[in-house]
Amino acid sequence: MIVRLMGEGQFRAGDELLAKLNELDDRAQAAADADDEPELDGHLDEMWRLVQAEGERLGDDDLHPSDVLIPPSDLTLEETKRLFSEQGLIPDLPA
């Protein structure tokens, strides 16, 4: 799966990283639903750190479409909430 960190670039994420991101995505969705911006920002920051540490950075010339878009924590609560779908930031994958 290809993960885009808004303004940072794209990363290839393996199954283990995706499992960690899905857990954080659930927490981020709950924080967004509760209008808890500090909690949401903390989860977004943690998602960014995980992707940067465990993802494989793709070159800027790589034009793969992104499967996941993770916003930075400096967006407003309302701006971030617009990026969530019913499934959060990370879409459910077919089994």
Rosetta constraint file for C-alpha pairs under 8 A:
AtomPair CA 1 CA 12 HARMONIC 5.82 0.50
AtomPair CA 1 CA 13 HARMONIC 5.43 0.50
AtomPair CA 1 CA 14 HARMONIC 6.89 0.50
AtomPair CA 1 CA 66 HARMONIC 7.77 0.50
AtomPair CA 1 CA 67 HARMONIC 6.12 0.50
AtomPair CA 1 CA 68 HARMONIC 7.78 0.50
AtomPair CA 2 CA 10 HARMONIC 6.58 0.50
AtomPair CA 2 CA 11 HARMONIC 5.70 0.50
AtomPair CA 2 CA 12 HARMONIC 4.70 0.50
AtomPair CA 2 CA 13 HARMONIC 6.15 0.50
AtomPair CA 2 CA 64 HARMONIC 7.51 0.50
AtomPair CA 2 CA 65 HARMONIC 7.24 0.50
AtomPair CA 2 CA 66 HARMONIC 4.99 0.50
AtomPair CA 2 CA 67 HARMONIC 5.25 0.50
AtomPair CA 2 CA 68 HARMONIC 6.46 0.50
AtomPair CA 3 CA 10 HARMONIC 5.57 0.50
AtomPair CA 3 CA 11 HARMONIC 5.20 0.50
AtomPair CA 3 CA 12 HARMONIC 6.23 0.50
AtomPair CA 3 CA 13 HARMONIC 6.70 0.50
AtomPair CA 3 CA 51 HARMONIC 7.86 0.50
AtomPair CA 3 CA 66 HARMONIC 5.66 0.50
AtomPair CA 3 CA 67 HARMONIC 5.99 0.50
AtomPair CA 3 CA 68 HARMONIC 4.70 0.50
AtomPair CA 3 CA 69 HARMONIC 6.00 0.50
AtomPair CA 3 CA 70 HARMONIC 7.36 0.50
AtomPair CA 4 CA 8 HARMONIC 7.45 0.50
AtomPair CA 4 CA 9 HARMONIC 5.65 0.50
AtomPair CA 4 CA 10 HARMONIC 4.33 0.50
AtomPair CA 4 CA 11 HARMONIC 6.35 0.50
AtomPair CA 4 CA 66 HARMONIC 5.87 0.50
AtomPair CA 4 CA 67 HARMONIC 7.77 0.50
AtomPair CA 4 CA 68 HARMONIC 6.04 0.50
AtomPair CA 4 CA 69 HARMONIC 4.86 0.50
AtomPair CA 4 CA 70 HARMONIC 6.20 0.50
AtomPair CA 5 CA 9 HARMONIC 5.58 0.50
AtomPair CA 5 CA 10 HARMONIC 6.30 0.50
AtomPair CA 5 CA 11 HARMONIC 7.97 0.50
AtomPair CA 5 CA 48 HARMONIC 6.95 0.50
AtomPair CA 5 CA 69 HARMONIC 6.10 0.50
AtomPair CA 5 CA 70 HARMONIC 5.05 0.50
AtomPair CA 5 CA 71 HARMONIC 6.22 0.50
AtomPair CA 5 CA 72 HARMONIC 7.33 0.50
AtomPair CA 6 CA 69 HARMONIC 6.72 0.50
AtomPair CA 6 CA 70 HARMONIC 6.16 0.50
AtomPair CA 6 CA 71 HARMONIC 5.22 0.50
AtomPair CA 6 CA 72 HARMONIC 6.45 0.50
AtomPair CA 9 CA 57 HARMONIC 7.68 0.50
AtomPair CA 9 CA 58 HARMONIC 7.47 0.50
AtomPair CA 9 CA 60 HARMONIC 7.03 0.50
AtomPair CA 10 CA 57 HARMONIC 6.15 0.50
AtomPair CA 10 CA 58 HARMONIC 5.53 0.50
AtomPair CA 10 CA 59 HARMONIC 7.73 0.50
AtomPair CA 10 CA 60 HARMONIC 7.87 0.50
AtomPair CA 10 CA 66 HARMONIC 7.33 0.50
AtomPair CA 11 CA 51 HARMONIC 7.06 0.50
AtomPair CA 11 CA 52 HARMONIC 7.79 0.50
AtomPair CA 11 CA 55 HARMONIC 5.42 0.50
AtomPair CA 11 CA 56 HARMONIC 5.09 0.50
AtomPair CA 11 CA 57 HARMONIC 4.39 0.50
AtomPair CA 11 CA 58 HARMONIC 5.35 0.50
AtomPair CA 12 CA 55 HARMONIC 5.52 0.50
AtomPair CA 12 CA 56 HARMONIC 4.94 0.50
AtomPair CA 12 CA 57 HARMONIC 6.51 0.50
AtomPair CA 12 CA 58 HARMONIC 6.90 0.50
AtomPair CA 13 CA 17 HARMONIC 5.89 0.50
AtomPair CA 13 CA 18 HARMONIC 6.29 0.50
AtomPair CA 13 CA 51 HARMONIC 7.35 0.50
AtomPair CA 13 CA 54 HARMONIC 7.55 0.50
AtomPair CA 13 CA 55 HARMONIC 5.03 0.50
AtomPair CA 13 CA 56 HARMONIC 6.68 0.50
AtomPair CA 14 CA 18 HARMONIC 6.18 0.50
AtomPair CA 14 CA 55 HARMONIC 7.38 0.50
AtomPair CA 15 CA 19 HARMONIC 6.18 0.50
AtomPair CA 16 CA 20 HARMONIC 6.57 0.50
AtomPair CA 17 CA 21 HARMONIC 6.16 0.50
AtomPair CA 17 CA 50 HARMONIC 7.50 0.50
AtomPair CA 17 CA 51 HARMONIC 7.47 0.50
AtomPair CA 17 CA 54 HARMONIC 6.75 0.50
AtomPair CA 17 CA 55 HARMONIC 7.35 0.50
AtomPair CA 18 CA 22 HARMONIC 5.95 0.50
AtomPair CA 19 CA 23 HARMONIC 6.47 0.50
AtomPair CA 20 CA 24 HARMONIC 6.46 0.50
AtomPair CA 21 CA 25 HARMONIC 5.87 0.50
AtomPair CA 21 CA 47 HARMONIC 6.22 0.50
AtomPair CA 21 CA 50 HARMONIC 7.86 0.50
AtomPair CA 21 CA 90 HARMONIC 7.90 0.50
AtomPair CA 22 CA 26 HARMONIC 6.26 0.50
AtomPair CA 22 CA 90 HARMONIC 6.61 0.50
AtomPair CA 23 CA 27 HARMONIC 6.58 0.50
AtomPair CA 24 CA 28 HARMONIC 6.02 0.50
AtomPair CA 24 CA 43 HARMONIC 6.14 0.50
AtomPair CA 24 CA 46 HARMONIC 7.90 0.50
AtomPair CA 24 CA 47 HARMONIC 6.83 0.50
AtomPair CA 25 CA 29 HARMONIC 6.03 0.50
AtomPair CA 25 CA 43 HARMONIC 7.67 0.50
AtomPair CA 25 CA 88 HARMONIC 6.22 0.50
AtomPair CA 25 CA 89 HARMONIC 6.35 0.50
AtomPair CA 25 CA 90 HARMONIC 6.73 0.50
AtomPair CA 26 CA 30 HARMONIC 6.29 0.50
AtomPair CA 26 CA 88 HARMONIC 6.88 0.50
AtomPair CA 27 CA 31 HARMONIC 6.23 0.50
AtomPair CA 27 CA 40 HARMONIC 7.80 0.50
AtomPair CA 27 CA 43 HARMONIC 7.08 0.50
AtomPair CA 28 CA 32 HARMONIC 6.11 0.50
AtomPair CA 28 CA 39 HARMONIC 7.48 0.50
AtomPair CA 28 CA 40 HARMONIC 5.08 0.50
AtomPair CA 28 CA 43 HARMONIC 5.66 0.50
AtomPair CA 28 CA 44 HARMONIC 7.07 0.50
AtomPair CA 28 CA 88 HARMONIC 7.91 0.50
AtomPair CA 29 CA 33 HARMONIC 6.07 0.50
AtomPair CA 29 CA 40 HARMONIC 7.75 0.50
AtomPair CA 29 CA 84 HARMONIC 7.58 0.50
AtomPair CA 29 CA 88 HARMONIC 5.71 0.50
AtomPair CA 29 CA 89 HARMONIC 7.96 0.50
AtomPair CA 30 CA 34 HARMONIC 6.18 0.50
AtomPair CA 31 CA 35 HARMONIC 6.11 0.50
AtomPair CA 31 CA 36 HARMONIC 5.04 0.50
AtomPair CA 31 CA 37 HARMONIC 6.98 0.50
AtomPair CA 31 CA 39 HARMONIC 5.92 0.50
AtomPair CA 31 CA 40 HARMONIC 5.15 0.50
AtomPair CA 32 CA 36 HARMONIC 6.00 0.50
AtomPair CA 32 CA 37 HARMONIC 6.83 0.50
AtomPair CA 32 CA 40 HARMONIC 6.08 0.50
AtomPair CA 32 CA 77 HARMONIC 7.26 0.50
AtomPair CA 32 CA 81 HARMONIC 6.37 0.50
AtomPair CA 35 CA 77 HARMONIC 7.24 0.50
AtomPair CA 36 CA 40 HARMONIC 6.19 0.50
AtomPair CA 37 CA 41 HARMONIC 5.98 0.50
AtomPair CA 37 CA 76 HARMONIC 7.95 0.50
AtomPair CA 37 CA 77 HARMONIC 5.73 0.50
AtomPair CA 38 CA 42 HARMONIC 6.25 0.50
AtomPair CA 39 CA 43 HARMONIC 6.45 0.50
AtomPair CA 40 CA 44 HARMONIC 6.26 0.50
AtomPair CA 40 CA 73 HARMONIC 7.79 0.50
AtomPair CA 41 CA 45 HARMONIC 6.10 0.50
AtomPair CA 41 CA 73 HARMONIC 4.70 0.50
AtomPair CA 41 CA 74 HARMONIC 7.58 0.50
AtomPair CA 42 CA 46 HARMONIC 6.23 0.50
AtomPair CA 42 CA 73 HARMONIC 7.49 0.50
AtomPair CA 43 CA 47 HARMONIC 6.16 0.50
AtomPair CA 44 CA 48 HARMONIC 6.23 0.50
AtomPair CA 44 CA 70 HARMONIC 7.30 0.50
AtomPair CA 44 CA 71 HARMONIC 7.16 0.50
AtomPair CA 44 CA 72 HARMONIC 6.59 0.50
AtomPair CA 44 CA 73 HARMONIC 5.74 0.50
AtomPair CA 45 CA 49 HARMONIC 6.26 0.50
AtomPair CA 45 CA 72 HARMONIC 7.12 0.50
AtomPair CA 45 CA 73 HARMONIC 6.17 0.50
AtomPair CA 46 CA 50 HARMONIC 6.18 0.50
AtomPair CA 47 CA 51 HARMONIC 6.22 0.50
AtomPair CA 47 CA 70 HARMONIC 7.73 0.50
AtomPair CA 48 CA 52 HARMONIC 6.12 0.50
AtomPair CA 48 CA 70 HARMONIC 7.48 0.50
AtomPair CA 48 CA 72 HARMONIC 7.71 0.50
AtomPair CA 49 CA 53 HARMONIC 6.00 0.50
AtomPair CA 50 CA 54 HARMONIC 5.74 0.50
AtomPair CA 50 CA 55 HARMONIC 7.40 0.50
AtomPair CA 51 CA 55 HARMONIC 4.80 0.50
AtomPair CA 52 CA 56 HARMONIC 7.88 0.50
AtomPair CA 52 CA 57 HARMONIC 7.64 0.50
AtomPair CA 58 CA 62 HARMONIC 6.31 0.50
AtomPair CA 67 CA 90 HARMONIC 7.86 0.50
AtomPair CA 67 CA 91 HARMONIC 7.91 0.50
AtomPair CA 68 CA 89 HARMONIC 6.59 0.50
AtomPair CA 68 CA 90 HARMONIC 5.61 0.50
AtomPair CA 68 CA 91 HARMONIC 7.37 0.50
AtomPair CA 69 CA 89 HARMONIC 6.65 0.50
AtomPair CA 69 CA 90 HARMONIC 7.70 0.50
AtomPair CA 70 CA 89 HARMONIC 6.76 0.50
AtomPair CA 71 CA 75 HARMONIC 7.42 0.50
AtomPair CA 71 CA 80 HARMONIC 6.92 0.50
AtomPair CA 75 CA 79 HARMONIC 5.94 0.50
AtomPair CA 75 CA 80 HARMONIC 6.10 0.50
AtomPair CA 76 CA 80 HARMONIC 6.19 0.50
AtomPair CA 77 CA 81 HARMONIC 6.06 0.50
AtomPair CA 78 CA 82 HARMONIC 6.42 0.50
AtomPair CA 79 CA 83 HARMONIC 7.15 0.50
AtomPair CA 80 CA 84 HARMONIC 7.12 0.50
AtomPair CA 83 CA 89 HARMONIC 6.90 0.50
AtomPair CA 84 CA 88 HARMONIC 4.85 0.50
AtomPair CA 84 CA 89 HARMONIC 5.13 0.50
AtomPair CA 85 CA 89 HARMONIC 6.42 0.50
AtomPair CA 87 CA 91 HARMONIC 5.49 0.50
AtomPair CA 87 CA 92 HARMONIC 6.53 0.50
